[in-house]
Amino acid sequence: MDFYSIALVRNFIRFLIEDNPTDEEIENVPLDIKEKVCSLNDEELLQLIKETEEFISSIKKDEKEVVEKIKSICNKLVSD
């Protein structure tokens, strides 16, 4: 994944961690960003979540909880 795509994914992760968005707010995120996030495997997601928490977000959350939230978003994306 290129630098720009990684930055978009990290920003989405920051959004999930810091803003605790509603389902409607998540739906308003551009589809291409959600598709980039959903294309990552668990290991890649965990790595990006850890990096986001360390370098971007001042809030720490359980990484596995964030992965589960992302998986839920991705599952909803597939079913729509």
mmCIF file of the N, C-alpha and C atoms, coordinates in Angstrom:
data_MODEL
# 
_entry.id   MODEL 
# 
loop_
_atom_site.group_PDB 
_atom_site.id 
_atom_site.type_symbol 
_atom_site.label_atom_id 
_atom_site.label_alt_id 
_atom_site.label_comp_id 
_atom_site.label_asym_id 
_atom_site.label_entity_id 
_atom_site.label_seq_id 
_atom_site.pdbx_PDB_ins_code 
_atom_site.Cartn_x 
_atom_site.Cartn_y 
_atom_site.Cartn_z 
_atom_site.occupancy 
_atom_site.B_iso_or_equiv 
_atom_site.pdbx_formal_charge 
_atom_site.auth_seq_id 
_atom_site.auth_comp_id 
_atom_site.auth_asym_id 
_atom_site.auth_atom_id 
_atom_site.pdbx_PDB_model_num 
ATOM 1   N N  . MET A 1 1  ? 0.855   -1.175 0.000  1.00 0.00 ? 1  MET A N  1 
ATOM 2   C CA . MET A 1 1  ? 0.000   0.000  0.000  1.00 0.00 ? 1  MET A CA 1 
ATOM 3   C C  . MET A 1 1  ? 0.904   1.241  0.000  1.00 0.00 ? 1  MET A C  1 
ATOM 4   N N  . ASP A 1 2  ? 0.553   2.207  -0.812 1.00 0.00 ? 2  ASP A N  1 
ATOM 5   C CA . ASP A 1 2  ? 1.380   3.407  -0.919 1.00 0.00 ? 2  ASP A CA 1 
ATOM 6   C C  . ASP A 1 2  ? 1.204   4.325  0.300  1.00 0.00 ? 2  ASP A C  1 
ATOM 7   N N  . PHE A 1 3  ? 2.097   5.293  0.414  1.00 0.00 ? 3  PHE A N  1 
ATOM 8   C CA . PHE A 1 3  ? 2.122   6.199  1.565  1.00 0.00 ? 3  PHE A CA 1 
ATOM 9   C C  . PHE A 1 3  ? 0.778   6.902  1.757  1.00 0.00 ? 3  PHE A C  1 
ATOM 10  N N  . TYR A 1 4  ? 0.203   7.403  0.668  1.00 0.00 ? 4  TYR A N  1 
ATOM 11  C CA . TYR A 1 4  ? -1.067  8.139  0.747  1.00 0.00 ? 4  TYR A CA 1 
ATOM 12  C C  . TYR A 1 4  ? -2.181  7.231  1.267  1.00 0.00 ? 4  TYR A C  1 
ATOM 13  N N  . SER A 1 5  ? -2.249  6.007  0.769  1.00 0.00 ? 5  SER A N  1 
ATOM 14  C CA . SER A 1 5  ? -3.280  5.064  1.215  1.00 0.00 ? 5  SER A CA 1 
ATOM 15  C C  . SER A 1 5  ? -3.115  4.727  2.691  1.00 0.00 ? 5  SER A C  1 
ATOM 16  N N  . ILE A 1 6  ? -1.876  4.541  3.117  1.00 0.00 ? 6  ILE A N  1 
ATOM 17  C CA . ILE A 1 6  ? -1.619  4.257  4.536  1.00 0.00 ? 6  ILE A CA 1 
ATOM 18  C C  . ILE A 1 6  ? -2.049  5.441  5.394  1.00 0.00 ? 6  ILE A C  1 
ATOM 19  N N  . ALA A 1 7  ? -1.788  6.648  4.923  1.00 0.00 ? 7  ALA A N  1 
ATOM 20  C CA . ALA A 1 7  ? -2.204  7.847  5.666  1.00 0.00 ? 7  ALA A CA 1 
ATOM 21  C C  . ALA A 1 7  ? -3.725  7.896  5.789  1.00 0.00 ? 7  ALA A C  1 
ATOM 22  N N  . LEU A 1 8  ? -4.429  7.550  4.737  1.00 0.00 ? 8  LEU A N  1 
ATOM 23  C CA . LEU A 1 8  ? -5.898  7.526  4.789  1.00 0.00 ? 8  LEU A CA 1 
ATOM 24  C C  . LEU A 1 8  ? -6.396  6.483  5.787  1.00 0.00 ? 8  LEU A C  1 
ATOM 25  N N  . VAL A 1 9  ? -5.772  5.311  5.780  1.00 0.00 ? 9  VAL A N  1 
ATOM 26  C CA . VAL A 1 9  ? -6.161  4.252  6.711  1.00 0.00 ? 9  VAL A CA 1 
ATOM 27  C C  . VAL A 1 9  ? -5.882  4.687  8.152  1.00 0.00 ? 9  VAL A C  1 
ATOM 28  N N  . ARG A 1 10 ? -4.723  5.268  8.389  1.00 0.00 ? 10 ARG A N  1 
ATOM 29  C CA . ARG A 1 10 ? -4.403  5.739  9.748  1.00 0.00 ? 10 ARG A CA 1 
ATOM 30  C C  . ARG A 1 10 ? -5.380  6.811  10.208 1.00 0.00 ? 10 ARG A C  1 
ATOM 31  N N  . ASN A 1 11 ? -5.774  7.688  9.299  1.00 0.00 ? 11 ASN A N  1 
ATOM 32  C CA . ASN A 1 11 ? -6.728  8.728  9.663  1.00 0.00 ? 11 ASN A CA 1 
ATOM 33  C C  . ASN A 1 11 ? -8.087  8.111  10.008 1.00 0.00 ? 11 ASN A C  1 
ATOM 34  N N  . PHE A 1 12 ? -8.478  7.075  9.278  1.00 0.00 ? 12 PHE A N  1 
ATOM 35  C CA . PHE A 1 12 ? -9.730  6.389  9.583  1.00 0.00 ? 12 PHE A CA 1 
ATOM 36  C C  . PHE A 1 12 ? -9.642  5.715  10.957 1.00 0.00 ? 12 PHE A C  1 
ATOM 37  N N  . ILE A 1 13 ? -8.523  5.085  11.238 1.00 0.00 ? 13 ILE A N  1 
ATOM 38  C CA . ILE A 1 13 ? -8.322  4.451  12.545 1.00 0.00 ? 13 ILE A CA 1 
ATOM 39  C C  . ILE A 1 13 ? -8.367  5.503  13.651 1.00 0.00 ? 13 ILE A C  1 
ATOM 40  N N  . ARG A 1 14 ? -7.707  6.637  13.437 1.00 0.00 ? 14 ARG A N  1 
ATOM 41  C CA . ARG A 1 14 ? -7.753  7.723  14.419 1.00 0.00 ? 14 ARG A CA 1 
ATOM 42  C C  . ARG A 1 14 ? -9.189  8.167  14.646 1.00 0.00 ? 14 ARG A C  1 
ATOM 43  N N  . PHE A 1 15 ? -9.956  8.285  13.568 1.00 0.00 ? 15 PHE A N  1 
ATOM 44  C CA . PHE A 1 15 ? -11.365 8.656  13.629 1.00 0.00 ? 15 PHE A CA 1 
ATOM 45  C C  . PHE A 1 15 ? -12.139 7.672  14.512 1.00 0.00 ? 15 PHE A C  1 
ATOM 46  N N  . LEU A 1 16 ? -11.905 6.382  14.332 1.00 0.00 ? 16 LEU A N  1 
ATOM 47  C CA . LEU A 1 16 ? -12.589 5.371  15.146 1.00 0.00 ? 16 LEU A CA 1 
ATOM 48  C C  . LEU A 1 16 ? -12.190 5.462  16.614 1.00 0.00 ? 16 LEU A C  1 
ATOM 49  N N  . ILE A 1 17 ? -10.899 5.666  16.863 1.00 0.00 ? 17 ILE A N  1 
ATOM 50  C CA . ILE A 1 17 ? -10.392 5.685  18.236 1.00 0.00 ? 17 ILE A CA 1 
ATOM 51  C C  . ILE A 1 17 ? -10.810 6.952  18.976 1.00 0.00 ? 17 ILE A C  1 
ATOM 52  N N  . GLU A 1 18 ? -10.617 8.093  18.357 1.00 0.00 ? 18 GLU A N  1 
ATOM 53  C CA . GLU A 1 18 ? -10.821 9.359  19.055 1.00 0.00 ? 18 GLU A CA 1 
ATOM 54  C C  . GLU A 1 18 ? -12.259 9.866  19.020 1.00 0.00 ? 18 GLU A C  1 
ATOM 55  N N  . ASP A 1 19 ? -12.935 9.680  17.892 1.00 0.00 ? 19 ASP A N  1 
ATOM 56  C CA . ASP A 1 19 ? -14.254 10.286 17.727 1.00 0.00 ? 19 ASP A CA 1 
ATOM 57  C C  . ASP A 1 19 ? -15.410 9.376  18.114 1.00 0.00 ? 19 ASP A C  1 
ATOM 58  N N  . ASN A 1 20 ? -15.121 8.075  18.259 1.00 0.00 ? 20 ASN A N  1 
ATOM 59  C CA . ASN A 1 20 ? -16.167 7.102  18.568 1.00 0.00 ? 20 ASN A CA 1 
ATOM 60  C C  . ASN A 1 20 ? -17.415 7.391  17.726 1.00 0.00 ? 20 ASN A C  1 
ATOM 61  N N  . PRO A 1 21 ? -17.285 7.299  16.401 1.00 0.00 ? 21 PRO A N  1 
ATOM 62  C CA . PRO A 1 21 ? -18.350 7.732  15.507 1.00 0.00 ? 21 PRO A CA 1 
ATOM 63  C C  . PRO A 1 21 ? -19.596 6.854  15.544 1.00 0.00 ? 21 PRO A C  1 
ATOM 64  N N  . THR A 1 22 ? -20.711 7.473  15.188 1.00 0.00 ? 22 THR A N  1 
ATOM 65  C CA . THR A 1 22 ? -21.967 6.736  15.069 1.00 0.00 ? 22 THR A CA 1 
ATOM 66  C C  . THR A 1 22 ? -21.938 5.950  13.756 1.00 0.00 ? 22 THR A C  1 
ATOM 67  N N  . ASP A 1 23 ? -22.884 5.042  13.597 1.00 0.00 ? 23 ASP A N  1 
ATOM 68  C CA . ASP A 1 23 ? -22.982 4.282  12.348 1.00 0.00 ? 23 ASP A CA 1 
ATOM 69  C C  . ASP A 1 23 ? -23.190 5.218  11.165 1.00 0.00 ? 23 ASP A C  1 
ATOM 70  N N  . GLU A 1 24 ? -23.983 6.252  11.372 1.00 0.00 ? 24 GLU A N  1 
ATOM 71  C CA . GLU A 1 24 ? -24.232 7.212  10.290 1.00 0.00 ? 24 GLU A CA 1 
ATOM 72  C C  . GLU A 1 24 ? -22.950 7.944  9.892  1.00 0.00 ? 24 GLU A C  1 
ATOM 73  N N  . GLU A 1 25 ? -22.149 8.333  10.881 1.00 0.00 ? 25 GLU A N  1 
ATOM 74  C CA . GLU A 1 25 ? -20.883 9.010  10.581 1.00 0.00 ? 25 GLU A CA 1 
ATOM 75  C C  . GLU A 1 25 ? -19.933 8.078  9.816  1.00 0.00 ? 25 GLU A C  1 
ATOM 76  N N  . ILE A 1 26 ? -19.938 6.813  10.190 1.00 0.00 ? 26 ILE A N  1 
ATOM 77  C CA . ILE A 1 26 ? -19.098 5.834  9.494  1.00 0.00 ? 26 ILE A CA 1 
ATOM 78  C C  . ILE A 1 26 ? -19.596 5.645  8.063  1.00 0.00 ? 26 ILE A C  1 
ATOM 79  N N  . GLU A 1 27 ? -20.901 5.615  7.872  1.00 0.00 ? 27 GLU A N  1 
ATOM 80  C CA . GLU A 1 27 ? -21.463 5.473  6.529  1.00 0.00 ? 27 GLU A CA 1 
ATOM 81  C C  . GLU A 1 27 ? -21.054 6.640  5.634  1.00 0.00 ? 27 GLU A C  1 
ATOM 82  N N  . ASN A 1 28 ? -20.839 7.811  6.210  1.00 0.00 ? 28 ASN A N  1 
ATOM 83  C CA . ASN A 1 28 ? -20.480 9.000  5.441  1.00 0.00 ? 28 ASN A CA 1 
ATOM 84  C C  . ASN A 1 28 ? -19.002 9.036  5.033  1.00 0.00 ? 28 ASN A C  1 
ATOM 85  N N  . VAL A 1 29 ? -18.215 8.102  5.550  1.00 0.00 ? 29 VAL A N  1 
ATOM 86  C CA . VAL A 1 29 ? -16.808 8.006  5.142  1.00 0.00 ? 29 VAL A CA 1 
ATOM 87  C C  . VAL A 1 29 ? -16.788 7.503  3.702  1.00 0.00 ? 29 VAL A C  1 
ATOM 88  N N  . PRO A 1 30 ? -15.975 8.108  2.843  1.00 0.00 ? 30 PRO A N  1 
ATOM 89  C CA . PRO A 1 30 ? -15.931 7.662  1.444  1.00 0.00 ? 30 PRO A CA 1 
ATOM 90  C C  . PRO A 1 30 ? -15.655 6.165  1.314  1.00 0.00 ? 30 PRO A C  1 
ATOM 91  N N  . LEU A 1 31 ? -16.344 5.554  0.378  1.00 0.00 ? 31 LEU A N  1 
ATOM 92  C CA . LEU A 1 31 ? -16.246 4.118  0.157  1.00 0.00 ? 31 LEU A CA 1 
ATOM 93  C C  . LEU A 1 31 ? -14.811 3.673  -0.118 1.00 0.00 ? 31 LEU A C  1 
ATOM 94  N N  . ASP A 1 32 ? -14.056 4.442  -0.883 1.00 0.00 ? 32 ASP A N  1 
ATOM 95  C CA . ASP A 1 32 ? -12.690 4.027  -1.218 1.00 0.00 ? 32 ASP A CA 1 
ATOM 96  C C  . ASP A 1 32 ? -11.809 3.907  0.025  1.00 0.00 ? 32 ASP A C  1 
ATOM 97  N N  . ILE A 1 33 ? -12.042 4.747  1.016  1.00 0.00 ? 33 ILE A N  1 
ATOM 98  C CA . ILE A 1 33 ? -11.264 4.662  2.263  1.00 0.00 ? 33 ILE A CA 1 
ATOM 99  C C  . ILE A 1 33 ? -11.637 3.382  3.013  1.00 0.00 ? 33 ILE A C  1 
ATOM 100 N N  . LYS A 1 34 ? -12.927 3.119  3.127  1.00 0.00 ? 34 LYS A N  1 
ATOM 101 C CA . LYS A 1 34 ? -13.359 1.897  3.811  1.00 0.00 ? 34 LYS A CA 1 
ATOM 102 C C  . LYS A 1 34 ? -12.844 0.650  3.075  1.00 0.00 ? 34 LYS A C  1 
ATOM 103 N N  . GLU A 1 35 ? -12.819 0.688  1.754  1.00 0.00 ? 35 GLU A N  1 
ATOM 104 C CA . GLU A 1 35 ? -12.312 -0.450 0.995  1.00 0.00 ? 35 GLU A CA 1 
ATOM 105 C C  . GLU A 1 35 ? -10.820 -0.662 1.252  1.00 0.00 ? 35 GLU A C  1 
ATOM 106 N N  . LYS A 1 36 ? -10.067 0.415  1.382  1.00 0.00 ? 36 LYS A N  1 
ATOM 107 C CA . LYS A 1 36 ? -8.630  0.300  1.695  1.00 0.00 ? 36 LYS A CA 1 
ATOM 108 C C  . LYS A 1 36 ? -8.450  -0.361 3.065  1.00 0.00 ? 36 LYS A C  1 
ATOM 109 N N  . VAL A 1 37 ? -9.227  0.085  4.033  1.00 0.00 ? 37 VAL A N  1 
ATOM 110 C CA . VAL A 1 37 ? -9.149  -0.473 5.385  1.00 0.00 ? 37 VAL A CA 1 
ATOM 111 C C  . VAL A 1 37 ? -9.533  -1.950 5.358  1.00 0.00 ? 37 VAL A C  1 
ATOM 112 N N  . CYS A 1 38 ? -10.586 -2.275 4.643  1.00 0.00 ? 38 CYS A N  1 
ATOM 113 C CA . CYS A 1 38 ? -11.090 -3.644 4.609  1.00 0.00 ? 38 CYS A CA 1 
ATOM 114 C C  . CYS A 1 38 ? -10.190 -4.591 3.814  1.00 0.00 ? 38 CYS A C  1 
ATOM 115 N N  . SER A 1 39 ? -9.295  -4.041 3.032  1.00 0.00 ? 39 SER A N  1 
ATOM 116 C CA . SER A 1 39 ? -8.393  -4.902 2.251  1.00 0.00 ? 39 SER A CA 1 
ATOM 117 C C  . SER A 1 39 ? -7.218  -5.422 3.085  1.00 0.00 ? 39 SER A C  1 
ATOM 118 N N  . LEU A 1 40 ? -7.055  -4.903 4.291  1.00 0.00 ? 40 LEU A N  1 
ATOM 119 C CA . LEU A 1 40 ? -5.935  -5.294 5.147  1.00 0.00 ? 40 LEU A CA 1 
ATOM 120 C C  . LEU A 1 40 ? -6.270  -6.544 5.958  1.00 0.00 ? 40 LEU A C  1 
ATOM 121 N N  . ASN A 1 41 ? -5.251  -7.361 6.226  1.00 0.00 ? 41 ASN A N  1 
ATOM 122 C CA . ASN A 1 41 ? -5.471  -8.519 7.098  1.00 0.00 ? 41 ASN A CA 1 
ATOM 123 C C  . ASN A 1 41 ? -5.319  -8.085 8.562  1.00 0.00 ? 41 ASN A C  1 
ATOM 124 N N  . ASP A 1 42 ? -5.623  -8.984 9.477  1.00 0.00 ? 42 ASP A N  1 
ATOM 125 C CA . ASP A 1 42 ? -5.603  -8.652 10.909 1.00 0.00 ? 42 ASP A CA 1 
ATOM 126 C C  . ASP A 1 42 ? -4.238  -8.150 11.369 1.00 0.00 ? 42 ASP A C  1 
ATOM 127 N N  . GLU A 1 43 ? -3.188  -8.804 10.898 1.00 0.00 ? 43 GLU A N  1 
ATOM 128 C CA . GLU A 1 43 ? -1.835  -8.415 11.306 1.00 0.00 ? 43 GLU A CA 1 
ATOM 129 C C  . GLU A 1 43 ? -1.509  -6.987 10.852 1.00 0.00 ? 43 GLU A C  1 
ATOM 130 N N  . GLU A 1 44 ? -1.853  -6.676 9.616  1.00 0.00 ? 44 GLU A N  1 
ATOM 131 C CA . GLU A 1 44 ? -1.620  -5.325 9.098  1.00 0.00 ? 44 GLU A CA 1 
ATOM 132 C C  . GLU A 1 44 ? -2.437  -4.292 9.866  1.00 0.00 ? 44 GLU A C  1 
ATOM 133 N N  . LEU A 1 45 ? -3.692  -4.640 10.149 1.00 0.00 ? 45 LEU A N  1 
ATOM 134 C CA . LEU A 1 45 ? -4.545  -3.731 10.920 1.00 0.00 ? 45 LEU A CA 1 
ATOM 135 C C  . LEU A 1 45 ? -3.969  -3.470 12.307 1.00 0.00 ? 45 LEU A C  1 
ATOM 136 N N  . LEU A 1 46 ? -3.575  -4.540 12.990 1.00 0.00 ? 46 LEU A N  1 
ATOM 137 C CA . LEU A 1 46 ? -3.007  -4.379 14.329 1.00 0.00 ? 46 LEU A CA 1 
ATOM 138 C C  . LEU A 1 46 ? -1.772  -3.482 14.311 1.00 0.00 ? 46 LEU A C  1 
ATOM 139 N N  . GLN A 1 47 ? -0.916  -3.672 13.329 1.00 0.00 ? 47 GLN A N  1 
ATOM 140 C CA . GLN A 1 47 ? 0.282   -2.861 13.209 1.00 0.00 ? 47 GLN A CA 1 
ATOM 141 C C  . GLN A 1 47 ? -0.076  -1.383 13.007 1.00 0.00 ? 47 GLN A C  1 
ATOM 142 N N  . LEU A 1 48 ? -1.012  -1.116 12.113 1.00 0.00 ? 48 LEU A N  1 
ATOM 143 C CA . LEU A 1 48 ? -1.416  0.271  11.850 1.00 0.00 ? 48 LEU A CA 1 
ATOM 144 C C  . LEU A 1 48 ? -2.134  0.889  13.046 1.00 0.00 ? 48 LEU A C  1 
ATOM 145 N N  . ILE A 1 49 ? -2.908  0.095  13.762 1.00 0.00 ? 49 ILE A N  1 
ATOM 146 C CA . ILE A 1 49 ? -3.576  0.601  14.968 1.00 0.00 ? 49 ILE A CA 1 
ATOM 147 C C  . ILE A 1 49 ? -2.534  0.990  16.008 1.00 0.00 ? 49 ILE A C  1 
ATOM 148 N N  . LYS A 1 50 ? -1.555  0.117  16.227 1.00 0.00 ? 50 LYS A N  1 
ATOM 149 C CA . LYS A 1 50 ? -0.492  0.417  17.201 1.00 0.00 ? 50 LYS A CA 1 
ATOM 150 C C  . LYS A 1 50 ? 0.274   1.674  16.808 1.00 0.00 ? 50 LYS A C  1 
ATOM 151 N N  . GLU A 1 51 ? 0.625   1.781  15.529 1.00 0.00 ? 51 GLU A N  1 
ATOM 152 C CA . GLU A 1 51 ? 1.348   2.966  15.056 1.00 0.00 ? 51 GLU A CA 1 
ATOM 153 C C  . GLU A 1 51 ? 0.498   4.225  15.192 1.00 0.00 ? 51 GLU A C  1 
ATOM 154 N N  . THR A 1 52 ? -0.779  4.112  14.893 1.00 0.00 ? 52 THR A N  1 
ATOM 155 C CA . THR A 1 52 ? -1.684  5.260  15.004 1.00 0.00 ? 52 THR A CA 1 
ATOM 156 C C  . THR A 1 52 ? -1.776  5.714  16.454 1.00 0.00 ? 52 THR A C  1 
ATOM 157 N N  . GLU A 1 53 ? -1.926  4.762  17.358 1.00 0.00 ? 53 GLU A N  1 
ATOM 158 C CA . GLU A 1 53 ? -2.006  5.115  18.780 1.00 0.00 ? 53 GLU A CA 1 
ATOM 159 C C  . GLU A 1 53 ? -0.700  5.730  19.278 1.00 0.00 ? 53 GLU A C  1 
ATOM 160 N N  . GLU A 1 54 ? 0.390   5.226  18.787 1.00 0.00 ? 54 GLU A N  1 
ATOM 161 C CA . GLU A 1 54 ? 1.691   5.716  19.254 1.00 0.00 ? 54 GLU A CA 1 
ATOM 162 C C  . GLU A 1 54 ? 2.034   7.103  18.703 1.00 0.00 ? 54 GLU A C  1 
ATOM 163 N N  . PHE A 1 55 ? 1.779   7.324  17.420 1.00 0.00 ? 55 PHE A N  1 
ATOM 164 C CA . PHE A 1 55 ? 2.264   8.534  16.771 1.00 0.00 ? 55 PHE A CA 1 
ATOM 165 C C  . PHE A 1 55 ? 1.202   9.587  16.465 1.00 0.00 ? 55 PHE A C  1 
ATOM 166 N N  . ILE A 1 56 ? -0.070  9.200  16.421 1.00 0.00 ? 56 ILE A N  1 
ATOM 167 C CA . ILE A 1 56 ? -1.097  10.140 15.972 1.00 0.00 ? 56 ILE A CA 1 
ATOM 168 C C  . ILE A 1 56 ? -2.136  10.430 17.050 1.00 0.00 ? 56 ILE A C  1 
ATOM 169 N N  . SER A 1 57 ? -2.660  9.392  17.652 1.00 0.00 ? 57 SER A N  1 
ATOM 170 C CA . SER A 1 57 ? -3.754  9.555  18.614 1.00 0.00 ? 57 SER A CA 1 
ATOM 171 C C  . SER A 1 57 ? -3.227  9.642  20.041 1.00 0.00 ? 57 SER A C  1 
ATOM 172 N N  . SER A 1 58 ? -3.873  10.490 20.816 1.00 0.00 ? 58 SER A N  1 
ATOM 173 C CA . SER A 1 58 ? -3.503  10.589 22.229 1.00 0.00 ? 58 SER A CA 1 
ATOM 174 C C  . SER A 1 58 ? -4.313  9.606  23.071 1.00 0.00 ? 58 SER A C  1 
ATOM 175 N N  . ILE A 1 59 ? -5.250  8.923  22.454 1.00 0.00 ? 59 ILE A N  1 
ATOM 176 C CA . ILE A 1 59 ? -6.130  7.984  23.142 1.00 0.00 ? 59 ILE A CA 1 
ATOM 177 C C  . ILE A 1 59 ? -5.684  6.554  22.824 1.00 0.00 ? 59 ILE A C  1 
ATOM 178 N N  . LYS A 1 60 ? -5.675  5.719  23.828 1.00 0.00 ? 60 LYS A N  1 
ATOM 179 C CA . LYS A 1 60 ? -5.328  4.302  23.650 1.00 0.00 ? 60 LYS A CA 1 
ATOM 180 C C  . LYS A 1 60 ? -6.584  3.463  23.853 1.00 0.00 ? 60 LYS A C  1 
ATOM 181 N N  . LYS A 1 61 ? -6.790  2.516  22.950 1.00 0.00 ? 61 LYS A N  1 
ATOM 182 C CA . LYS A 1 61 ? -7.894  1.565  23.081 1.00 0.00 ? 61 LYS A CA 1 
ATOM 183 C C  . LYS A 1 61 ? -7.338  0.167  22.885 1.00 0.00 ? 61 LYS A C  1 
ATOM 184 N N  . ASP A 1 62 ? -8.105  -0.797 23.298 1.00 0.00 ? 62 ASP A N  1 
ATOM 185 C CA . ASP A 1 62 ? -7.731  -2.191 23.075 1.00 0.00 ? 62 ASP A CA 1 
ATOM 186 C C  . ASP A 1 62 ? -7.682  -2.435 21.566 1.00 0.00 ? 62 ASP A C  1 
ATOM 187 N N  . GLU A 1 63 ? -6.501  -2.798 21.065 1.00 0.00 ? 63 GLU A N  1 
ATOM 188 C CA . GLU A 1 63 ? -6.317  -2.966 19.620 1.00 0.00 ? 63 GLU A CA 1 
ATOM 189 C C  . GLU A 1 63 ? -7.269  -4.001 19.037 1.00 0.00 ? 63 GLU A C  1 
ATOM 190 N N  . LYS A 1 64 ? -7.494  -5.083 19.774 1.00 0.00 ? 64 LYS A N  1 
ATOM 191 C CA . LYS A 1 64 ? -8.389  -6.133 19.280 1.00 0.00 ? 64 LYS A CA 1 
ATOM 192 C C  . LYS A 1 64 ? -9.823  -5.623 19.168 1.00 0.00 ? 64 LYS A C  1 
ATOM 193 N N  . GLU A 1 65 ? -10.199 -4.738 20.071 1.00 0.00 ? 65 GLU A N  1 
ATOM 194 C CA . GLU A 1 65 ? -11.527 -4.129 20.016 1.00 0.00 ? 65 GLU A CA 1 
ATOM 195 C C  . GLU A 1 65 ? -11.663 -3.268 18.755 1.00 0.00 ? 65 GLU A C  1 
ATOM 196 N N  . VAL A 1 66 ? -10.617 -2.548 18.423 1.00 0.00 ? 66 VAL A N  1 
ATOM 197 C CA . VAL A 1 66 ? -10.624 -1.711 17.215 1.00 0.00 ? 66 VAL A CA 1 
ATOM 198 C C  . VAL A 1 66 ? -10.684 -2.593 15.970 1.00 0.00 ? 66 VAL A C  1 
ATOM 199 N N  . VAL A 1 67 ? -9.935  -3.693 15.961 1.00 0.00 ? 67 VAL A N  1 
ATOM 200 C CA . VAL A 1 67 ? -9.984  -4.626 14.830 1.00 0.00 ? 67 VAL A CA 1 
ATOM 201 C C  . VAL A 1 67 ? -11.400 -5.176 14.679 1.00 0.00 ? 67 VAL A C  1 
ATOM 202 N N  . GLU A 1 68 ? -12.031 -5.536 15.769 1.00 0.00 ? 68 GLU A N  1 
ATOM 203 C CA . GLU A 1 68 ? -13.397 -6.071 15.704 1.00 0.00 ? 68 GLU A CA 1 
ATOM 204 C C  . GLU A 1 68 ? -14.369 -5.027 15.160 1.00 0.00 ? 68 GLU A C  1 
ATOM 205 N N  . LYS A 1 69 ? -14.189 -3.788 15.560 1.00 0.00 ? 69 LYS A N  1 
ATOM 206 C CA . LYS A 1 69 ? -15.031 -2.700 15.043 1.00 0.00 ? 69 LYS A CA 1 
ATOM 207 C C  . LYS A 1 69 ? -14.834 -2.569 13.531 1.00 0.00 ? 69 LYS A C  1 
ATOM 208 N N  . ILE A 1 70 ? -13.591 -2.627 13.085 1.00 0.00 ? 70 ILE A N  1 
ATOM 209 C CA . ILE A 1 70 ? -13.295 -2.524 11.658 1.00 0.00 ? 70 ILE A CA 1 
ATOM 210 C C  . ILE A 1 70 ? -13.897 -3.715 10.911 1.00 0.00 ? 70 ILE A C  1 
ATOM 211 N N  . LYS A 1 71 ? -13.774 -4.908 11.463 1.00 0.00 ? 71 LYS A N  1 
ATOM 212 C CA . LYS A 1 71 ? -14.355 -6.098 10.827 1.00 0.00 ? 71 LYS A CA 1 
ATOM 213 C C  . LYS A 1 71 ? -15.870 -5.965 10.708 1.00 0.00 ? 71 LYS A C  1 
ATOM 214 N N  . SER A 1 72 ? -16.483 -5.404 11.727 1.00 0.00 ? 72 SER A N  1 
ATOM 215 C CA . SER A 1 72 ? -17.929 -5.178 11.701 1.00 0.00 ? 72 SER A CA 1 
ATOM 216 C C  . SER A 1 72 ? -18.296 -4.212 10.576 1.00 0.00 ? 72 SER A C  1 
ATOM 217 N N  . ILE A 1 73 ? -17.513 -3.157 10.429 1.00 0.00 ? 73 ILE A N  1 
ATOM 218 C CA . ILE A 1 73 ? -17.736 -2.184 9.355  1.00 0.00 ? 73 ILE A CA 1 
ATOM 219 C C  . ILE A 1 73 ? -17.570 -2.877 7.999  1.00 0.00 ? 73 ILE A C  1 
ATOM 220 N N  . CYS A 1 74 ? -16.540 -3.690 7.871  1.00 0.00 ? 74 CYS A N  1 
ATOM 221 C CA . CYS A 1 74 ? -16.270 -4.383 6.608  1.00 0.00 ? 74 CYS A CA 1 
ATOM 222 C C  . CYS A 1 74 ? -17.363 -5.394 6.279  1.00 0.00 ? 74 CYS A C  1 
ATOM 223 N N  . ASN A 1 75 ? -17.836 -6.108 7.288  1.00 0.00 ? 75 ASN A N  1 
ATOM 224 C CA . ASN A 1 75 ? -18.917 -7.068 7.062  1.00 0.00 ? 75 ASN A CA 1 
ATOM 225 C C  . ASN A 1 75 ? -20.185 -6.369 6.596  1.00 0.00 ? 75 ASN A C  1 
ATOM 226 N N  . LYS A 1 76 ? -20.458 -5.213 7.181  1.00 0.00 ? 76 LYS A N  1 
ATOM 227 C CA . LYS A 1 76 ? -21.607 -4.434 6.775  1.00 0.00 ? 76 LYS A CA 1 
ATOM 228 C C  . LYS A 1 76 ? -21.444 -3.940 5.341  1.00 0.00 ? 76 LYS A C  1 
ATOM 229 N N  . LEU A 1 77 ? -20.234 -3.572 4.992  1.00 0.00 ? 77 LEU A N  1 
ATOM 230 C CA . LEU A 1 77 ? -19.927 -3.100 3.643  1.00 0.00 ? 77 LEU A CA 1 
ATOM 231 C C  . LEU A 1 77 ? -20.188 -4.193 2.617  1.00 0.00 ? 77 LEU A C  1 
ATOM 232 N N  . VAL A 1 78 ? -19.806 -5.404 2.950  1.00 0.00 ? 78 VAL A N  1 
ATOM 233 C CA . VAL A 1 78 ? -19.994 -6.553 2.054  1.00 0.00 ? 78 VAL A CA 1 
ATOM 234 C C  . VAL A 1 78 ? -21.487 -6.872 1.897  1.00 0.00 ? 78 VAL A C  1 
ATOM 235 N N  . SER A 1 79 ? -22.239 -6.754 2.963  1.00 0.00 ? 79 SER A N  1 
ATOM 236 C CA . SER A 1 79 ? -23.659 -7.124 2.933  1.00 0.00 ? 79 SER A CA 1 
ATOM 237 C C  . SER A 1 79 ? -24.553 -6.065 2.295  1.00 0.00 ? 79 SER A C  1 
ATOM 238 N N  . ASP A 1 80 ? -24.037 -4.857 2.139  1.00 0.00 ? 80 ASP A N  1 
ATOM 239 C CA . ASP A 1 80 ? -24.839 -3.769 1.534  1.00 0.00 ? 80 ASP A CA 1 
ATOM 240 C C  . ASP A 1 80 ? -24.890 -3.857 0.032  1.00 0.00 ? 80 ASP A C  1 
# 
